[in-house]
Amino acid sequence: MTAPFARSRSIRRSIAIPAGMAMATALAFLPNATASAAGQAPQTPVATDGPSLSYVVNVRSGHGTSAAVQKEITKAGGTVVIAYDKIGVIVAHSSNPDFAKTIRKARGVDSAGATRTAPLPAQSTTDLGAPKALTAAQLAATAGRATAGQDPLEPLQWDLPAIKADKAHEKSLGSSKVTVAVIDTGVDDTHPDIAPNFDRGASANCVSGKPDTTDGSWRPSASESPHGTHVAGEIAGAKNGVGITGVAPGVKVSGIKVGNPDGFFYTEAVVCGFVFAAEHGVDVTNNSYYTDPWYFNCTDDPDQKALVKAVARASQYAEKKGAVNVAAAGNENYDFASDEITDPSSPNDTTPGDRVVDPSKCFDIPTQLPGVVTTAATGAKGLKSSFSNYGQGIIDIAAPGGDSTAYQTPAPPATSGLILGPLPGGKWGYMAGTSMASPHVAGVAALIKSTHPHASAAAVKALLYAQADATPCTDPYDIDGDGKVDAVCEGGKNRNGFYGHGIADALDAVTK
């Protein structure tokens, strides 16, 4: 069925992040020199008349390989932006239309591909639609409803008791020695719900593919999506008598901005985000987006194959450094375990068109990468959200992401079936999507790490799955009540395509 929200990973990767794109003046590059040494034939000039694009070049292991490939990049008409030698990924720009084909032939290159189809500089969160900010009247109406120990807006957060976070907070709020990195559209660290727990040292702007740690570089501008701020508050909104409460209100949260001003999450930025998190001691990363411009990256396409390899290398590097990577499953009600899926949205930075893909060979990244915790969304009644992607063997866990109140209505005093969180500028609002489910799981993982400070990333994930509340398939799944099955769940109570190992449990995270 068609989800009742707009596409994004706050309902595909975030609620409301327009998929706009901008055409900018192409960067100028100096062509390779054509003058030859005495007795040598002149080199053929490298073309520079194509659109200026960004590329990732994945190199093979070996001493000096990266340096040698960087020289070949220059010869091919490219400019190196940054080389991540520890994972063998180089980010480059070039206006040579044959750059990728040329550099793939260079000695030491494993794969290479353009990260976009639109010229530099050019959305893809997993939320749905625009955020619905609380009005002054709604804020006033909530006044006085909070009980002892609750933050003022906590009575509207049906999602906290849904994962027993309210009971968990009676035992522990989490450790300030644990940091969750929000790899997203940017975080407003001046928001009163975020400021007390913000970790500046683990924050940066990675949009260019190279980290910028200038103070405030991680914040979204007034015209950019509030998605990352909402996500950060869901994870670690402080329990300070103001606004909402996060799942793990005692842990730290950082912002690593990877979404550009037009809302696109390109590969070079995502690679930078994972590597920066890894090298700054982050314990958990939250990834409520998919990597543009392809919803599914097919490994039989040379460009898309390179993008999969680059992001996989970066995410695996972060995990080896101790980070648990949590990601949103997406909001199209796709069955990732099916034989084929029709993708109507790729490439989303130029002209998308219908294409049929095999989800066993074409991957939604980072959520389908090895080791990543793939998170589905549930609504106020604990059922799979109408929009949430699913799939036996793909979904690892589930958590509240919201749904239409026509399908799943929370108990009073909560009035919205969506998820309440902070918005930039000291505001609060509702969003929905698997973008909102993922930070609930990231928060629970942070509580587990707080309880077991010496646990490895693998151990934290094992506890996350073991402690989840096993949830059997919803069968039949007719979420809109029209008499037609809207999705088919496969698997048993302890592992199935809708809920994975079950719904995340915050109370077990702090007591077991």
C-alpha positions in Angstrom: 0.0 0.0 0.0 1.0 3.6 -0.4 2.2 5.2 2.8 0.2 8.2 3.9 3.3 10.4 4.2 5.8 11.9 1.9 9.0 10.0 1.1 12.0 10.4 3.4 13.7 8.4 6.2 11.9 10.2 8.9 9.3 8.4 7.0 11.7 7.1 4.5 14.7 8.6 5.8 13.3 11.4 7.6 10.1 13.3 7.6 10.1 16.2 5.4 13.3 16.9 3.7 12.6 18.2 0.2 14.4 16.4 -2.5 15.6 19.5 -4.2 18.7 20.1 -6.2 20.8 23.0 -7.3 22.8 23.5 -10.4 26.0 25.3 -9.6 28.8 26.7 -11.7 31.2 23.9 -12.5 34.5 24.0 -10.7 37.4 24.9 -12.9 40.3 22.5 -13.2 43.6 22.9 -14.9 44.1 20.5 -17.8 47.1 18.2 -17.8 50.1 19.7 -19.3 50.5 18.9 -23.0 54.1 20.0 -23.5 56.4 17.0 -24.0 60.0 16.5 -23.0 62.5 16.4 -25.9 62.2 13.2 -27.9 58.8 12.2 -26.3 55.5 12.3 -28.1 53.0 14.9 -26.7 50.3 13.6 -24.4 46.7 13.7 -25.5 45.0 16.5 -23.6 42.5 15.3 -20.9 38.9 16.5 -21.6 37.5 18.9 -19.1 34.3 19.8 -20.9 32.0 17.4 -18.9 30.0 18.3 -15.7 32.1 18.6 -12.6 31.3 15.5 -10.5 32.5 14.0 -7.3 34.0 10.4 -7.3 35.1 7.8 -4.9 38.2 5.8 -5.9 38.7 2.6 -3.9 42.3 1.4 -3.8 43.7 -2.0 -3.1 45.8 -2.5 0.0 49.6 -2.2 -0.2 52.3 0.2 0.7 52.3 3.3 -1.4 49.2 2.3 -3.4 47.2 5.4 -2.5 50.0 7.8 -3.3 50.4 6.2 -6.7 46.7 6.2 -7.5 46.5 9.9 -6.5 49.1 10.7 -9.2 47.0 8.8 -11.7 43.9 10.8 -10.6 45.7 14.0 -11.5 46.8 12.6 -14.9 43.2 11.7 -15.5 42.0 15.2 -15.0 41.0 14.8 -11.4 41.7 16.7 -8.1 42.1 14.8 -4.9 39.8 16.2 -2.1 41.0 13.8 0.6 42.4 10.3 0.9 41.2 8.0 3.6 44.2 5.7 3.5 43.1 3.6 6.5 40.1 2.3 4.5 41.6 2.8 1.0 39.0 5.4 -0.2 40.0 8.5 -2.1 37.5 11.4 -2.8 38.2 13.2 -6.0 36.5 15.8 -8.3 36.8 15.9 -12.1 35.1 17.4 -15.1 36.6 14.8 -17.4 33.6 12.8 -18.7 35.8 9.7 -19.0 37.4 10.1 -15.6 35.8 7.0 -14.0 36.5 4.7 -17.0 40.1 6.0 -17.1 40.9 5.7 -13.4 39.4 2.2 -13.2 42.2 1.0 -15.4 45.0 2.5 -13.2 47.2 0.1 -11.3 46.1 -0.3 -7.7 42.4 0.8 -8.3 39.8 -1.7 -7.0 36.7 0.3 -8.1 35.7 3.9 -8.8 32.5 5.7 -9.5 30.7 9.0 -9.6 28.8 9.8 -6.4 26.1 11.8 -8.2 24.5 12.5 -11.5 24.1 16.2 -11.1 27.0 18.7 -11.3 28.7 19.9 -8.2 27.4 21.0 -5.9 24.2 19.4 -6.1 17.3 14.0 -0.1 17.2 11.4 1.4 16.2 11.1 4.9 13.9 8.5 6.2 11.2 10.7 7.6 7.8 11.5 6.2 6.6 14.9 5.3 7.3 18.2 7.0 7.6 18.4 10.8 4.5 19.6 12.6 5.7 22.1 15.2 3.8 22.5 18.5 1.9 25.7 18.7 1.8 27.9 21.7 -1.7 26.7 22.5 -0.6 23.1 22.3 2.4 23.8 24.6 0.1 25.6 27.1 -2.4 22.7 26.9 0.3 20.3 27.9 1.3 22.3 31.0 0.6 20.6 34.2 0.1 17.1 32.7 3.6 16.0 33.6 3.9 13.9 36.7 6.8 14.0 39.2 10.1 13.3 37.5 8.7 13.9 34.0 9.8 16.7 31.6 7.0 19.0 30.6 6.3 17.4 27.2 6.9 13.8 28.2 3.2 13.0 28.6 3.0 13.4 24.8 5.8 10.9 24.2 3.9 7.6 23.9 7.1 6.1 22.3 9.0 6.1 25.6 6.8 3.7 27.5 6.5 1.6 24.3 10.1 0.6 24.8 10.0 0.9 28.6 12.4 3.9 28.6 10.3 5.6 31.3 11.0 2.6 33.6 14.6 2.5 32.5 15.1 6.1 33.6 14.2 5.2 37.1 17.3 3.0 37.1 19.7 4.9 34.9 19.8 7.7 32.4 22.9 6.4 30.7 26.6 7.4 31.1 28.1 10.7 30.0 31.1 8.7 28.9 29.1 7.3 26.0 28.6 9.3 22.8 26.1 8.7 20.0 27.0 10.4 16.7 24.0 11.7 14.7 25.2 11.4 11.1 22.5 13.5 9.5 21.5 17.0 8.3 23.1 18.8 11.2 22.3 19.3 14.8 21.3 22.6 16.6 23.4 22.2 19.7 22.0 25.4 21.2 18.6 23.8 21.7 17.9 23.6 25.5 17.1 19.9 25.2 20.4 19.1 23.4 22.9 21.7 24.7 23.5 19.9 28.1 24.6 16.7 26.4 26.3 17.9 23.3 29.8 16.6 22.4 31.5 19.3 20.3 34.7 17.3 20.1 33.0 14.5 18.1 31.1 16.9 15.8 32.0 18.2 12.3 30.6 19.1 8.9 31.5 16.3 6.4 29.4 17.6 3.4 32.4 18.1 1.2 33.8 14.7 2.0 36.5 16.3 4.2 35.7 17.1 7.9 35.3 20.7 8.9 35.5 21.2 12.7 35.0 24.9 12.8 32.7 25.8 15.7 29.1 25.5 14.7 29.9 23.9 11.3 27.6 21.0 12.3 24.5 23.2 12.7 21.8 23.3 10.0 21.0 26.7 8.5 17.6 28.2 8.9 16.7 26.9 5.4 17.9 23.3 6.0 16.1 20.3 7.4 15.5 20.1 11.1 15.8 16.3 10.8 19.2 15.8 12.6 18.1 18.0 15.5 15.0 16.0 16.0 16.9 12.7 15.9 19.5 14.0 18.4 16.8 14.9 20.8 15.1 11.5 20.5 18.4 9.9 21.5 19.7 12.1 24.2 17.3 14.9 25.0 18.3 16.0 28.5 16.1 15.3 31.5 16.3 18.8 32.7 12.8 20.1 33.3 12.6 21.4 29.7 10.7 20.0 26.7 11.1 16.3 25.9 13.1 13.5 27.3 15.4 11.3 25.2 15.7 7.5 25.3 19.2 7.9 26.9 19.1 11.4 28.5 22.4 10.9 30.3 24.6 10.1 27.4 26.4 12.5 25.0 25.3 13.2 21.5 27.3 14.7 18.6 26.4 16.1 15.2 28.2 15.0 12.0 26.6 16.9 9.2 26.5 14.9 5.9 23.4 16.3 4.3 24.1 19.2 1.9 21.9 22.3 1.7 19.7 20.7 -0.9 19.1 17.7 1.3 21.3 15.2 -0.5 23.5 12.6 1.3 26.3 11.8 -1.1 28.8 9.0 -0.7 31.9 11.1 0.0 30.0 12.8 2.9 28.8 9.6 4.4 32.3 8.0 4.2 33.7 11.1 5.9 31.0 10.8 8.6 31.8 7.2 9.5 35.5 7.8 9.5 35.3 10.9 11.6 33.0 9.1 14.1 35.5 6.2 14.3 38.5 8.4 14.9 36.7 10.4 17.6 35.8 7.6 20.0 32.1 7.4 19.2 30.2 4.5 20.7 27.1 4.5 18.5 26.2 6.1 15.1 22.7 6.8 14.0 22.0 6.9 10.3 18.4 7.9 9.4 19.0 8.4 5.6 20.0 6.6 2.5 23.0 7.5 0.3 22.0 9.5 -2.7 21.3 9.5 -5.6 20.4 5.8 -5.8 17.9 4.3 -3.5 19.4 0.9 -4.4 23.0 0.6 -5.5 23.4 -2.3 -7.9 26.7 -4.1 -7.7 26.6 -4.9 -11.5 26.9 -1.2 -12.2 30.5 0.0 -12.0 29.6 3.4 -10.4 27.1 2.0 -7.9 29.4 -0.9 -7.0 32.1 1.6 -6.0 29.7 3.5 -3.8 28.7 0.4 -2.0 32.3 -0.6 -1.4 33.3 2.9 -0.1 30.5 3.2 2.4 30.9 -0.4 3.5 34.6 0.1 4.1 33.9 3.2 6.2 31.1 1.7 8.3 33.1 -1.4 9.0 36.1 0.8 10.0 33.8 2.5 12.5 32.6 -0.8 13.9 36.1 -2.1 14.2 36.9 1.0 16.2 34.0 0.1 18.6 31.0 1.9 17.2 27.6 0.2 16.8 26.1 1.5 13.5 22.3 1.8 13.6 20.3 2.7 10.4 16.7 3.3 9.3 15.1 0.7 7.0 13.2 3.2 4.9 9.6 4.2 4.3 8.2 2.7 1.1 6.6 -0.5 2.5 9.1 -2.5 0.4 9.8 -6.1 1.1 13.6 -6.3 1.0 13.4 -10.1 0.9 11.4 -10.1 -2.3 12.7 -11.2 -5.7 12.4 -7.7 -7.2 11.5 -4.2 -6.3 10.5 -1.4 -8.7 12.4 1.8 -7.8 10.8 4.9 -9.2 13.0 7.4 -7.5 16.6 7.0 -8.8 18.7 8.9 -9.6 17.0 11.5 -7.4 19.4 14.4 -8.2 18.6 14.5 -11.9 15.8 12.6 -13.7 14.5 9.5 -11.9 12.8 6.7 -13.7 11.3 3.3 -13.0 13.8 0.5 -12.8 13.3 -3.0 -11.5 16.1 -4.1 -9.1 17.0 -7.4 -7.4 17.3 -6.4 -3.7 19.8 -9.3 -3.2 22.2 -7.5 -5.5 21.1 -3.9 -5.3 21.5 -2.4 -1.8 20.0 0.5 0.2 23.1 1.9 1.9 24.0 2.1 4.7 21.1 0.2 6.1 21.7 -3.1 4.2 25.5 -3.1 4.7 27.0 -6.0 6.8 27.1 -5.3 10.5 24.6 -2.4 10.4 21.6 -2.6 12.7 18.6 -2.3 10.3 15.6 -0.8 12.1 12.0 -1.0 11.2 9.3 1.3 12.5 6.2 0.6 14.7 3.2 2.7 15.6 1.4 3.5 18.8 -0.3 0.1 18.8 3.0 -1.8 18.5 2.3 -2.9 14.9 4.6 -2.3 11.9 4.1 1.2 10.7 2.2 1.4 7.4 5.1 2.8 5.6 8.0 0.8 7.1 10.1 -1.4 4.9 10.5 -5.0 6.0 12.0 -8.3 5.0 12.9 -11.6 6.6 16.6 -11.8 7.3 17.0 -8.0 6.6 15.3 -6.3 9.5 17.2 -6.7 12.8 15.0 -4.9 15.3 12.0 -2.5 15.5 11.2 0.6 17.5 8.6 3.4 17.5 8.6 5.5 14.4 5.0 6.7 14.4 2.1 6.1 12.1 -1.2 7.8 11.0 -3.7 8.0 13.9 -6.2 6.5 11.3 -4.2 3.3 11.7 -2.6 3.4 15.2 -3.8 5.9 17.9 -1.9 6.4 21.2 -3.7 6.5 24.5 -4.4 9.9 26.1 -2.9 12.4 26.9 -0.8 11.7 23.8 -2.7 13.2 20.8 -0.5 12.4 17.9 0.7 9.1 16.5 3.9 10.7 15.4 7.2 11.2 17.4 7.8 14.4 19.4 11.2 15.9 19.4 13.2 19.1 19.3 13.4 21.4 16.3 16.0 24.1 15.7 15.5 27.4 17.3 14.2 26.1 20.6 11.1 24.6 19.3 9.5 21.1 19.4 7.5 19.2 16.8 6.2 15.9 15.5 7.9 13.8 12.8 7.5 10.2 11.7 9.3 7.5 9.8 11.9 4.9 10.2 14.2 7.9 10.7 12.5 8.2 14.1 12.7 4.5 14.8 16.4 4.3 14.3 17.3 6.8 17.1 15.2 4.9 19.6 17.4 1.9 18.9 20.6 4.0 19.0 19.5 5.3 22.4 18.9 1.8 23.7 22.4 0.7 22.4 23.9 3.7 24.2 22.2 2.5 27.4 23.6 -1.0 26.9 27.1 0.5 26.4 26.6 2.5 29.6 25.7 -0.6 31.5 28.5 -2.6 30.0 31.3 0.0 29.3 33.8 -2.6 28.2 31.6 -4.4 25.7 32.6 -4.5 22.1 30.4 -3.3 19.3 29.6 -7.0 18.6 28.7 -7.6 22.2 26.4 -4.5 22.4 24.6 -5.7 19.3 24.2 -9.2 20.7 22.7 -7.8 23.9 20.4 -5.4 21.9 19.0 -8.4 20.0 18.8 -10.7 23.0 17.0 -8.2 25.1 14.5 -7.1 22.4 10.9 -8.1 23.2 10.1 -10.9 20.7 7.1 -9.9 18.6 5.3 -12.4 16.4 4.2 -11.6 12.9 1.1 -9.5 12.4 -0.9 -11.9 10.2 -2.9 -10.8 8.4 -1.5 -7.3 8.1 -4.3 -5.1 7.0 -3.3 -1.8 8.6 -5.9 0.3 6.9 -8.7 -2.1 7.5 -9.9 -2.3 3.9 -9.9 -6.1 3.8 -6.8 -6.3 1.7 -3.4 -7.5 3.0 -0.9 -4.7 2.9 2.3 -6.7 3.6 3.2 -10.3 4.3 5.4 -11.1 7.3 7.6 -14.2 7.2 9.4 -15.8 10.1 8.7 -16.9 13.7 8.3 -15.0 16.9 12.0 -14.7 17.7 13.0 -13.4 14.2 10.7 -12.2 11.4 10.5 -9.8 8.6 8.4 -7.1 10.4 10.1 -6.8 13.8 13.4 -8.7 13.4 14.5 -9.9 16.9 11.7 -7.8 18.4 11.0 -4.3 19.7 13.9 -2.6 21.5 13.8 -2.8 25.3 15.4 0.1 27.2 14.6 -1.4 30.7 16.5 -4.5 30.0 19.4 -2.4 28.7 20.0 -0.9 32.1 19.2 -3.9 34.3 20.7 -6.9 32.5 
